[in-house]
Every structure is written in structure tokens, then in C-alpha cells.
Amino acid sequence: MHTSIFSSRARSTNARAAAVALAAAAFMTLALTHLAAPLAPLRLLTLALAAFAIWAFSDEMGMRKPLNRAAFVFFAIAIVAKAQIALGLGSAVAGRYYLLYAAFLLLAVLLWSVAFLHRQRALKLVGAVGVFAAAFPIGAIVVGHLVVGVGAALGISAILTATSATTPSDLGFVTLVERIFGLWAYVAAWLVWRGHVAAPSAEGAPARVA
């Protein structure tokens, strides 16, 4: 019997909800990166949708596993920082919040990608790409702290400079991070939708690190 490649193989309602919410959050996140207007209500709605999606996704990944739990904590911190930014911040702290948001969002993507590396073969390639996509800008942040002028092309130096009580003049790095997350969320949504990511109880497998 022929089955469409777009049909769901998710094993639970939670998995299907996670996939749909992740795809919607990815679309809204990527769309907002093309808009310079504040649009605080829409950005907050996107954050709320992303929080719901990631919570459901984390349940499917296995919240009891250390890597997934740590990634969820980092993501929650990033969401809180972004919500503060959307609500409005003074120039004295805005740069620090942008750096906190970008760094912790990258760390969350990195840890979930490492968790994929511990899964079946279908997820290993996705995990490897995700690790590279998240680790490179994280490394640039670290090096940018140590070497003045490094990361100017990515906009990292502007964010680091803004941590010294100034408003960021270039949000290119934050936009890059949000696009990395948006693309990663699309892929994660597809994996959940097709049943490649399932809750431990559904998998019937013993508990693993990731």
C-alpha cells in the first residue's frame, strides 16, 4: 500500500502536536527575522508557541535524559531573555540580554543535536549538521571575547560591544541564530512527524543518556 511521504507516522497525539507546533514556530521565527518592526505582541505569541512546541518535543525526546533536560533549561532561559527584549529594555542592559538569548538558544540546539547523535542512524546526520551549525557561532562568541575584532562579519563584535551598557547597533548575529533555530525546528518537526523521534515509552527501549 502506497503511503505519502507527507503522512504522519507519529505514534501519539503529543508527537503530532509537537511536530505541527514546531513547524509553525519555525515559520513564524524565520518570518520575523525579515521584519525590523518591534511587533511585540506577535513576537511574544511566537515565543509562547515555541515554548509549547519545545515542551512537547522534549517529552518525545525523553525529558528524563540529561542532555534533553539541559537543552530544555537553556531554551527556557533564552525564551525568558527574548520576552524581556520584546517587552522593552534600557540601553544599559539590552546588549547583555541579546547575548544571553543568542548564546543559550545556540546551546539548546547544540545539546539536542548531540542527543540526536545518540539515536538511530536516521538522526545521526541531522545531529552532526546541527552540532556544526550551533558549535561554530558558539566558538565565535568565545573567541570574540578573547580577540578584539573577531566575528565582525557575523555581527558578534557588535553584540559583545553592546554588553558594555550600549544598545546593539547590529543585530545580524541574533538574526543568524534565530534562522539556525528556525531551520533546525523545521527538521525536528519533520523527524517527529515521520515517527523518527518517539517518547521512550513508545520506543520500548531502555533509558539512554540522550
N, C-alpha and C positions, 0 to 999 in steps of 0.2 A: 504494500500500500504506500503510495507516494505521500510524503509529508513535506509541507513547505518549510524552507529554511527559516521562515519568519515565525513559524508556530512555536508556542511556548512548550518547553519541556520542564518547566519549574515544578517542583514536587509539592509546593504548598502555596496557599494564598499569600502568606507573608513574602515568599520569594517573588511572586508575580508583582506584588505591591512594591517591593524593593526595586525591581527592575524598571517598572514604569516611573516611579518617583525619581530614581537615579537619572533616567533618560531626560525627564522633564527638568530636573535641577541642572543637568549638564547643559541643556539647551538654553535655559534662562541665564545661567552663569556666562556662557560664551556670548550670548546676545548682549548682555550688559557690558561686556568688555569693549564693545564698539560704541558705547554711549558715554559721553562726558558729563551729561547732566546728573545731578545728585540722585533724583528718583528714589529717595529714601524708602517710601512705602514698598515699592517694587523690589528693592534690594533686600529689605527685611523679609518680605514674603519668600524670596528666593532662598535666603538663609534658613528660614523655617522649613521649607520643602527639602532642602539639602540635609538638614538635621534629621528629619523624619526618614529620608531615604537611606542615610548612612546608618542610622539606628537599625533599620530593617536589614540592611546589607550586613552589618556586623553580627546580627543574630544568625544569618545564614553562614557567615564565615566561622562562627563559634566565639561568642563573647568571652567564654571561659579561658580561651587560649591567650597567652601573654602578649604576643605580637598584635593580635586584633584588639585586645583591650587597650594596649598602649596607644595604638593608632587612633582609636575612638577618643581617648582622652586628649590627644594632641589636636584632633579635629574639633572637639568641643571648645578647647581654648581658642582656636583660630576663629570659630564662629562667634564667640563672645567678643573677641577683639574687633571683628568686622562689624558686628552690631553696634559697638561703641563708635566706630568710624562713621557708620551710616547715620547715627543719631547726632553726630557733630562733636568735634574735639577742638580744643585750643591748639594753636601752633606749637606750644611748648611740648606737647606730648604726641602730636599726630604722627610724626615720623616713627616713634617707638612702636605705636600701635600697628602701623603698616608693616614694619619689620617683623613684629610678633606674629601678625596674621600670615604673612607670606612664609615665614620660616616654619611655623607649626603646621600649616597646610601642606607644605612640602614633606615634612617629617611624617605626617599621616599617610600620604600617598606612598612614600618610601617604605614604611612598615607594612602596609597592605600588599605592596608589590613583593616584598621579601616573603610575606606569608604565601603568596601565590607560588613562589619558588618551591615551597614545601608540599604543594599539591600535585595532582596528576599532570601528565605531560602536556595536556592541552592548555594548562595555565602557566607553565614554566616560561614559555616565550613571552607571554604578556607580562609576567613578573619581571623578567630580565629587562624588557624595554622600559617598564615603569621605574625600575631601580635606577637605570641610567638617566631617565628624564628627570627624576627627582634629585638624585645624588649630585648631578652636575651643578645645578644652581645652588644647592646647599653648600657644596665645596667652594663655589664662587663667593658666597657670603662670608665663609670663614677666611678665605684668602683676602677678600676685600677688607676685612677688619685688620689684617696684618700688613698689607701692602697698599699704600695710598695710590689711588688711580686705577686699581684693578677692578674690572667689572663695569667700567664706564659704558661700554657698548650695550650691556644688558640693563642699565639703569640702576645697578646695585649701588654704585658710589653715591647716587643722588639720595637713595633711601638711607644709607649709612650716615651721610652728612646731615640728613634731616633729624636724626636721633639727637642731635645737639640743639634741641629747642627751636627748630625751624620747620616750616611747612614744606613737605616734599615738592620739589619743582618738576620732577619727572617720575611718573608712576608706571613707567614702562615695565619695570621688573615685576610689580604687583600684577599687572595685566598678563605678563608671561606666565606667572604662577597660576593665575586663575584659568588660563587656557590649558595649561598642563592638567589641572584638576578636571576641567570640563571634558577634555578628551579621554582622560582616564576613566571618568564616571560613565561616559558612553560605552566604553569597552567593558567595564564592570557590569553595567546594566545588561549588555548583550550576553555576557557569561552567565549571569544569574537567570536571565530569561530562557536561555537554552539548557539550563539544568547542570551546567558545569560547576556551579557553586551551590552547595546544599548544606543545610544545617546538619550538625553532627549526628543527630538522632535519625535524620532521613538517610544519611550515608551508611549508617550501621557500622561505622568504623571506630576503632579505639581512638581516644583523645590523642592529639598531637600538639607539638609546640605551636604550629600555625594552622 
